[in-house]
Structures are given as C-alpha cells and as structure tokens.
Amino acid sequence: MRVKVHNGYVLVGSMGGAPKNPDWVHNLRANTEVDIRDRTQVTKMRVREVTEDPERERLWSASVAAFPPYKDYQARTTRKIPLFLAEPV
C-alpha cells in the first residue's frame, strides 16, 4: 500500500491485524537502509520506526486515509501496529 507523506513513505506493519508483526518489521529494525520503488522510480532511503505521538498519530492518520482497512486491522489485534517512515538519504 502506498502511503506517501511529503518526500517520504509510511511503512505499516499491519499484516491484516494478525497477532504477530510481519517478518519485514524485524528486517527494518536490523537494517535501516532500503530502496523504495514507487512505480518506475527507485530511491535510496533510510527508515526509522515512529513510536511517539504526535508524529505517530499524524502518520497513522495518513495511512488510514490512504487505506481505510488499516483501522480495522488495528481493531483485530492487541499489538500496536508498527509504523516506519522511509526518508531519502
């Protein structure tokens, strides 16, 4: 799901509201350097996990606006769905 915020991208570890995080969440926590592909453009980016409000709330709102089922996914699980922000290096 594409969630673009300014010159970055929000990466949402929803896994459809499953009880566990997707494997890629652990990968991003271990390796913050990524290539993000948006259509035909590939950009080198650095990701950081966003855990603190108000930034997290702002990014969560943008994510739900881009893909409303995220709200339902959060309601299905007791874990706090992880959010990462990918920004150009």
N, C-alpha and C positions, 0 to 999 in steps of 0.2 A: 504494500500500500504506500503510495507516495504522499508524504506529509512534508511539504516544503515550507520553511519558515525563514524569511529573509534569504540569506545566501547559504543556509544550512538545511538539513533534513532531520526530522524526528524519526527515530527507530523505536518501534513499540514492541515489546516482548510479550505480546498477548497470548499467543498460542491458543487462540479461541476460548480463553478462560480456563484452560486446563490447570490442574493443581501445581504443575512444575513449569519452570521457565524453559523456553526453547534453548537448545544447545548453543545457538549462536550468541546468546547473552553471555555465557561463560567465555566464549571466544573473544568477545569485545572487551570484557573485563581484563583479559590477559594480554590482548594486542589491540591497541587503540588506533593504529594506523590502518586505514582502509581505502579502497577505491569504491566510489559510489557511481553507479551508472544511472543516468536519467535520459531515457530514450537512447540517443546515439552518443551522448557526451559522457566521458568518464573523467572524474575529478578525484584527485588525491585529497583525502580528508582525515581528520583526527576526530575520534569520538570521545565523549565524556558522558558518564552517567549523571542524570539530573535527578536529585533526590529531594532538594529543598524547595519549598514554596518561597516566593510567588512564581519563580521560573517554572517549576514543575507543573503547577496549575495552568499556567499560560500555555505550555507545550501540550499538556493533556487536552485542554480545550480545543486547541488547533487540530489535534489528532482526531478527536471525536467529531469535529466539524467536517474533516476530510473523509472520515469513515465512521458513521454513527454506531455501527455494531460494537466498536470498542467499549462503549458504555455498558452494553450487555455483557461483554466478556469480563469486565471488571466485577460485575454483579455475580457472576458464576463462580468466582474464586475468592479464597480468603487471602491470597497473596497480593501484594501491591505490585501491579504490573510495572515492570521496569521500563524506563524511558531513557534513551540516549540521544544526544544531539551530535550530529556529524557536521563539522565545520571545515571549510577549506584550510589547507596547511599554508 
